[in-house]
Amino acid sequence: MSGHWCKTRFWIIPVLGCLVGPSWGQKTFAPDQIDFYQTKVRPLLSGQCLMCHNNEKRTNGLSLESREALLSGGNRGPAAEPGKPESSRLIQAVEYGTDLKMPPTGKLGDEEITTLKRWVKMGLPWPESESRQSAQPAASKHWAFQRPQRFPEPKVRNSTWVRNPIDSFILARLEREGFSPSPEADKVTLIRRLCLDLLGLPPTPTEVEAFLSDTGPDAYERLVERLLASPHYGERWGRHWLDLARYADSNGYNIDDAREIWMYRDWVINALNRDLPFDRFVTEQIAGDLLPNPTREQLVATGFHRNTLINLEGGIDFEQYRVEAVVDRVDTTGAVFLGLTLGCARCHDHKFDPISQREFYQFFAFFNSIDELSADKGEEGRKTAHEPTLEFGTPEDYVRRDAIRSQVVALEKELDEYAIQWEKSLSPEARLKLRPDVQAIVEVPLDQRNTFQIDGLKGLLKETDVGYKERLDGIEALKRVAPKIPSTMIMRELPKPRESYVYVKGDFLRKGVRVYPGVPAVLPGCRSDENANRLDLARWLVDPANPLTSRVTVNRIWQRYFGKGLVETDNDFGTQGSPPSHPELLDWLATEFVGSGWSQKAMHRLIVTSATYRQSSRHRPELAASDPGNRLLARQSRLRLDAEVIRDVTLASSGLFNEHIGGPSVFPPQPEGASKLGQIQREWIPSAGADRYRRGMYTFFWRSAPHPGLMVFDAPDSTTTCTRRIRSNTPLQALTLLNDQAFYESAQEMAVRVLQEAPPNDSARLAYAFQLCLARLPQASEQERLRHYLAAQLQGFRGPSEEAGLIFQKQLPTGADASPYAAWTAVSRVLLNLDEFVTRE
């Protein structure tokens, strides 16, 4: 029987009469029966069972410390049935009669088994004083499970350095350790840092010049406000959220069909741009469909949990993969909002955190009634696996589509009849000339053929019969003129909720005790009863009483700015995770986040205007030994740009960047054959025109064969939630920046831009190219090295050689010499491959 938390936070234990009947629930035992328990049974339980099955540990959800707990049972149900040893799990386990064999260290002796059987036969006598011990788990003292406190700003000696409360907490720790903070970075570094962090784009030379010329005391703060108001802010921080949402444009697994869910991506961008309060941001994604009279946008938001993988392979058990999708939603919710590894409790109680297997499946129950692919849909389940969806067409679109669909159905029936008549017309001699596999198919009666046989015969006709092929180019042509109505995958509850159970050892075929929606007992209770749904869960996640969501969220925001969170294990706030480096600051930020109305922009503003953020990132030898990981934050961190941002800054520097926001995914160039690595051989047709130069976050993402330009720079594979990207450093990255088609195109375009926009002398052009890529002017030594390199390139490309035309492959202005364009392409390739270019200082 499942227990769960309600408003009053009492553990609900059903009366024994509901379980075993009034005669056993209220029985008074004779003194000799109690003596038998105390002298024979209790020592046996203590020696063999209680080390694992006690009120604190509860392996498999079972405690044997009280009669009530024994009757309540564990994940498989009641452990014993009074008076009936033959049907009691306890006896079956000790007799090694089923897959459950206890104790696991070895079978009990015959006398011990007889003792337990006699005890059960007696009705499980137990002293009244011990029979009703509390079933409530002990409270955890782990820091993350305590509600955040609003600590006062600590006193510091160097108060002039402090710009906001963040700095007080950081500086107090530095002063305690005997260190001082780094000086503020120069203005060029600051504007480039801010633009890359808030927008994922570099500042233009004009923007840099304007910031350098602005001597007002609030110049920096006004720059922050302008960047936060940019529509590109939503793209930059939306990309971070899409990592958490495991967003992709395909279903995954071997078939990896395309899916349409880009409207969810656009919803994220728009929600961040309008600073939708984080509590609403979460609620609409977890349960927007359950809100009263939900808007279309709130339905689109539920795409967060439709980003799970979908398996459409033939012969699979659909229920197995539906369960896998629900498990993924539990894991994702736990990691993203709670910073807990809930998935560790799928097959057994969590080994380290106070989360039982039963609690995992109580959490599982919140997501178990979502309408999606399931076994009861049979063969049609595969065809409707993308349901439910929300379409965005005009009335005219629907009328025209329905008319075309009707025509297609009629034509397909005619095509099927054509195939039947073709088969009937075959003479015995003609049948013998067919391929052996086709001969085997036609021997099977029409009404007994399976899908593979039907498709095999159609494939033969498509290859060999002119009449069949003509009728098929007609159907396909009709389908092509049907209106393409945009749609997106959303969540929707079933009319009747599914029953949820503990799955024994995680096996969906082995149902244990039934459970109802609930949250881990170590956390504040969910505000509902056994009828709780996803909306209750969503509201619980962002309840200020929940100690985790606010901490986890501000920690992850902090991580984006400094490379590591205040809690380095950002997806594990449990007992095995890293303790916070600045616990008081973490709690202060969490309470500030909630107190500000859950405004994410307010949190960004607070961090980027702090003196801590504005420090130089220059290496300090005196910190190398004592703080090599920069946990004390005595300087800023140098961070290699994310994969999509590397593409974006390259396009922006070259002038190719397409600023259009939102819309369907696009197909920028990629190495030939890269999309054919999966089971299905797909053609990657590069987008034409401006779509070729969209931001990296709009690149169509096949889970089975992602764009290599993203993967080489450590983009996640989108199969599971990614809370923090790794940053590797490999030779393939340099080779990609030099030779990949997309980067090479940018280098050629940058050559054109420099020659057309900069003053007509090499020094000015070099300075301008440097500004386009790095925002700053080159140092004298850098200018000199580039000048020598440019001169050598110009010299090498002069003359009748065709090499210049091979290096610069774009169309030249009328009468122009290719040599300078080729030389500046070479210079651009150098600048676009600099470590500083792909690094945020």
Secondary structure as the mmCIF struct_conf table of DSSP 4:
data_model
#
loop_
_struct_conf.conf_type_id
_struct_conf.id
_struct_conf.beg_label_comp_id
_struct_conf.beg_label_asym_id
_struct_conf.beg_label_seq_id
_struct_conf.end_label_comp_id
_struct_conf.end_label_asym_id
_struct_conf.end_label_seq_id
TURN_TY1_P TURN_TY1_P1 LYS A 7 THR A 8
HELX_LH_PP_P HELX_LH_PP_P1 PHE A 10 ILE A 12
HELX_RH_AL_P HELX_RH_AL_P1 LEU A 16 VAL A 20
HELX_RH_AL_P HELX_RH_AL_P2 PRO A 22 GLY A 25
TURN_TY1_P TURN_TY1_P2 GLN A 26 GLN A 26
HELX_LH_PP_P HELX_LH_PP_P2 LYS A 27 ALA A 30
HELX_RH_AL_P HELX_RH_AL_P3 PRO A 31 PHE A 36
HELX_RH_PI_P HELX_RH_PI_P1 TYR A 37 VAL A 41
HELX_RH_AL_P HELX_RH_AL_P4 ARG A 42 GLN A 48
TURN_TY1_P TURN_TY1_P3 CYS A 49 CYS A 52
BEND BEND1 HIS A 53 ASN A 54
TURN_TY1_P TURN_TY1_P4 ASN A 55 LYS A 57
HELX_RH_3T_P HELX_RH_3T_P1 THR A 59 GLY A 61
BEND BEND2 GLU A 65 SER A 66
HELX_RH_AL_P HELX_RH_AL_P5 ARG A 67 SER A 72
STRN STRN1 GLY A 74 GLY A 74
TURN_TY1_P TURN_TY1_P5 ASN A 75 ARG A 76
STRN STRN2 GLY A 77 GLY A 77
BEND BEND3 ALA A 79 ALA A 79
TURN_TY1_P TURN_TY1_P6 PRO A 82 GLY A 83
HELX_RH_3T_P HELX_RH_3T_P2 PRO A 85 SER A 87
HELX_RH_AL_P HELX_RH_AL_P6 ARG A 89 VAL A 94
TURN_TY1_P TURN_TY1_P7 GLU A 95 TYR A 96
BEND BEND4 THR A 98 ASP A 99
BEND BEND5 MET A 102 PRO A 103
TURN_TY1_P TURN_TY1_P8 PRO A 104 THR A 105
HELX_LH_PP_P HELX_LH_PP_P3 LYS A 107 GLY A 109
HELX_RH_AL_P HELX_RH_AL_P7 ASP A 110 MET A 122
TURN_TY1_P TURN_TY1_P9 GLY A 123 GLY A 123
TURN_TY1_P TURN_TY1_P10 GLU A 128 ARG A 132
BEND BEND6 GLN A 136 GLN A 136
HELX_LH_PP_P HELX_LH_PP_P4 PRO A 137 SER A 140
HELX_RH_3T_P HELX_RH_3T_P3 TRP A 143 PHE A 145
BEND BEND7 GLN A 146 GLN A 146
HELX_LH_PP_P HELX_LH_PP_P5 ARG A 147 PRO A 148
HELX_LH_PP_P HELX_LH_PP_P6 PHE A 151 LYS A 155
BEND BEND8 ARG A 157 ARG A 157
HELX_RH_3T_P HELX_RH_3T_P4 SER A 159 TRP A 161
BEND BEND9 ARG A 163 ASN A 164
HELX_RH_AL_P HELX_RH_AL_P8 PRO A 165 GLU A 177
TURN_TY1_P TURN_TY1_P11 GLY A 178 GLY A 178
HELX_LH_PP_P HELX_LH_PP_P7 PRO A 181 PRO A 183
STRN STRN3 GLU A 184 GLU A 184
HELX_LH_PP_P HELX_LH_PP_P8 ALA A 185 ASP A 186
HELX_RH_AL_P HELX_RH_AL_P9 LYS A 187 LEU A 198
TURN_TY1_P TURN_TY1_P12 LEU A 199 LEU A 199
BEND BEND10 GLY A 200 LEU A 201
HELX_LH_PP_P HELX_LH_PP_P9 PRO A 202 THR A 204
HELX_RH_AL_P HELX_RH_AL_P10 PRO A 205 SER A 213
BEND BEND11 GLY A 216 GLY A 216
TURN_TY1_P TURN_TY1_P13 PRO A 217 ASP A 218
HELX_RH_AL_P HELX_RH_AL_P11 ALA A 219 LEU A 228
TURN_TY1_P TURN_TY1_P14 ALA A 229 ALA A 229
BEND BEND12 SER A 230 SER A 230
HELX_RH_AL_P HELX_RH_AL_P12 PRO A 231 LEU A 244
TURN_TY1_P TURN_TY1_P15 ALA A 245 ARG A 246
BEND BEND13 ASP A 249 ASP A 249
STRN STRN4 SER A 250 SER A 250
TURN_TY1_P TURN_TY1_P16 TYR A 253 ILE A 255
STRN STRN5 ALA A 258 ALA A 258
HELX_RH_AL_P HELX_RH_AL_P13 TRP A 262 ASN A 273
TURN_TY1_P TURN_TY1_P17 ARG A 274 ASP A 275
HELX_RH_AL_P HELX_RH_AL_P14 PHE A 278 ALA A 287
HELX_RH_3T_P HELX_RH_3T_P5 GLY A 288 LEU A 290
BEND BEND14 LEU A 291 ASN A 293
HELX_RH_AL_P HELX_RH_AL_P15 ARG A 296 ALA A 301
HELX_RH_3T_P HELX_RH_3T_P6 THR A 302 ARG A 306
BEND BEND15 THR A 308 THR A 308
TURN_TY1_P TURN_TY1_P18 GLY A 314 GLY A 315
HELX_RH_AL_P HELX_RH_AL_P16 PHE A 318 THR A 333
HELX_RH_PI_P HELX_RH_PI_P2 GLY A 334 LEU A 338
HELX_RH_3T_P HELX_RH_3T_P7 LEU A 342 ALA A 345
BEND BEND16 ARG A 346 ASP A 349
BEND BEND17 LYS A 351 PRO A 354
HELX_RH_AL_P HELX_RH_AL_P17 GLN A 357 ALA A 365
TURN_TY1_P TURN_TY1_P19 PHE A 366 SER A 369
STRN STRN6 ILE A 370 ILE A 370
BEND BEND18 GLU A 372 GLU A 372
HELX_RH_3T_P HELX_RH_3T_P8 ALA A 375 LYS A 377
HELX_RH_AL_P HELX_RH_AL_P18 GLY A 378 LYS A 383
TURN_TY1_P TURN_TY1_P20 THR A 384 HIS A 386
BEND BEND19 PRO A 388 PRO A 388
STRN STRN7 THR A 389 GLU A 391
HELX_RH_AL_P HELX_RH_AL_P19 PRO A 395 LYS A 424
TURN_TY1_P TURN_TY1_P21 SER A 425 SER A 425
HELX_RH_AL_P HELX_RH_AL_P20 PRO A 428 LEU A 432
TURN_TY1_P TURN_TY1_P22 LYS A 433 LYS A 433
BEND BEND20 LEU A 434 LEU A 434
HELX_RH_AL_P HELX_RH_AL_P21 PRO A 436 VAL A 442
TURN_TY1_P TURN_TY1_P23 GLU A 443 GLU A 443
BEND BEND21 VAL A 444 VAL A 444
HELX_RH_3T_P HELX_RH_3T_P9 LEU A 446 GLN A 448
HELX_RH_AL_P HELX_RH_AL_P22 THR A 451 THR A 464
HELX_RH_AL_P HELX_RH_AL_P23 VAL A 466 ARG A 480
TURN_TY1_P TURN_TY1_P24 VAL A 481 VAL A 481
BEND BEND22 ALA A 482 ALA A 482
STRN STRN8 SER A 487 MET A 489
STRN STRN9 GLU A 493 GLU A 493
BEND BEND23 PRO A 495 LYS A 496
HELX_LH_PP_P HELX_LH_PP_P10 PRO A 497 GLU A 499
STRN STRN10 SER A 500 TYR A 503
HELX_RH_3T_P HELX_RH_3T_P10 VAL A 504 GLY A 506
TURN_TY1_P TURN_TY1_P25 PHE A 508 LEU A 509
BEND BEND24 ARG A 510 ARG A 510
STRN STRN11 LYS A 511 VAL A 515
BEND BEND25 PRO A 517 PRO A 517
TURN_TY1_P TURN_TY1_P26 ALA A 521 VAL A 522
BEND BEND26 LEU A 523 LEU A 523
HELX_LH_PP_P HELX_LH_PP_P11 PRO A 524 CYS A 526
BEND BEND27 ARG A 527 SER A 528
TURN_TY1_P TURN_TY1_P27 GLU A 530 ASN A 531
HELX_RH_AL_P HELX_RH_AL_P24 ARG A 534 LEU A 541
TURN_TY1_P TURN_TY1_P28 VAL A 542 VAL A 542
TURN_TY1_P TURN_TY1_P29 PRO A 544 ALA A 545
TURN_TY1_P TURN_TY1_P30 PRO A 547 LEU A 548
HELX_RH_AL_P HELX_RH_AL_P25 THR A 549 PHE A 562
BEND BEND28 GLY A 563 LYS A 564
BEND BEND29 LEU A 566 THR A 569
TURN_TY1_P TURN_TY1_P31 ASP A 570 ASN A 571
BEND BEND30 GLY A 574 GLY A 574
TURN_TY1_P TURN_TY1_P32 THR A 575 GLN A 576
BEND BEND31 GLY A 577 GLY A 577
HELX_LH_PP_P HELX_LH_PP_P12 SER A 578 PRO A 580
BEND BEND32 SER A 581 HIS A 582
HELX_RH_AL_P HELX_RH_AL_P26 PRO A 583 GLY A 595
TURN_TY1_P TURN_TY1_P33 SER A 596 GLY A 597
BEND BEND33 TRP A 598 TRP A 598
HELX_RH_AL_P HELX_RH_AL_P27 GLN A 600 VAL A 608
TURN_TY1_P TURN_TY1_P34 THR A 609 THR A 609
BEND BEND34 SER A 610 SER A 610
TURN_TY1_P TURN_TY1_P35 ALA A 611 ARG A 614
STRN STRN12 GLN A 615 GLN A 615
HELX_RH_AL_P HELX_RH_AL_P28 PRO A 621 ALA A 624
TURN_TY1_P TURN_TY1_P36 ALA A 625 SER A 626
TURN_TY1_P TURN_TY1_P37 PRO A 628 GLY A 629
BEND BEND35 LEU A 632 LEU A 632
BEND BEND36 ALA A 634 ARG A 635
STRN STRN13 LEU A 639 ARG A 640
HELX_LH_PP_P HELX_LH_PP_P13 LEU A 641 ASP A 642
HELX_RH_AL_P HELX_RH_AL_P29 ALA A 643 SER A 654
TURN_TY1_P TURN_TY1_P38 GLY A 655 GLY A 655
BEND BEND37 GLY A 663 PRO A 664
STRN STRN14 VAL A 666 VAL A 666
TURN_TY1_P TURN_TY1_P39 GLU A 672 GLY A 673
HELX_RH_3T_P HELX_RH_3T_P11 ALA A 674 LYS A 676
BEND BEND38 LEU A 677 ILE A 680
HELX_RH_3T_P HELX_RH_3T_P12 GLY A 689 TYR A 693
HELX_RH_3T_P HELX_RH_3T_P13 GLY A 696 TYR A 698
STRN STRN15 THR A 699 THR A 699
BEND BEND39 ARG A 703 ALA A 705
HELX_RH_AL_P HELX_RH_AL_P30 PRO A 708 MET A 711
TURN_TY1_P TURN_TY1_P40 VAL A 712 ASP A 714
BEND BEND40 SER A 718 THR A 720
BEND BEND41 THR A 723 ARG A 724
HELX_RH_AL_P HELX_RH_AL_P31 PRO A 731 ASN A 739
HELX_RH_AL_P HELX_RH_AL_P32 GLN A 741 GLU A 757
BEND BEND42 ALA A 758 ALA A 758
BEND BEND43 PRO A 760 ASN A 761
HELX_RH_AL_P HELX_RH_AL_P33 ASP A 762 LEU A 774
BEND BEND44 ALA A 775 ARG A 776
HELX_LH_PP_P HELX_LH_PP_P14 LEU A 777 GLN A 779
HELX_RH_AL_P HELX_RH_AL_P34 ALA A 780 PHE A 797
BEND BEND45 GLY A 799 PRO A 800
BEND BEND46 GLU A 802 GLU A 802
HELX_RH_AL_P HELX_RH_AL_P35 GLU A 803 ILE A 807
BEND BEND47 LYS A 810 LYS A 810
HELX_LH_PP_P HELX_LH_PP_P15 GLN A 811 PRO A 813
TURN_TY1_P TURN_TY1_P41 THR A 814 GLY A 815
HELX_RH_AL_P HELX_RH_AL_P36 ALA A 818 LEU A 831
TURN_TY1_P TURN_TY1_P42 LEU A 832 ASN A 833
TURN_TY1_P TURN_TY1_P43 ASP A 835 VAL A 838
STRN STRN16 THR A 839 ARG A 840
#
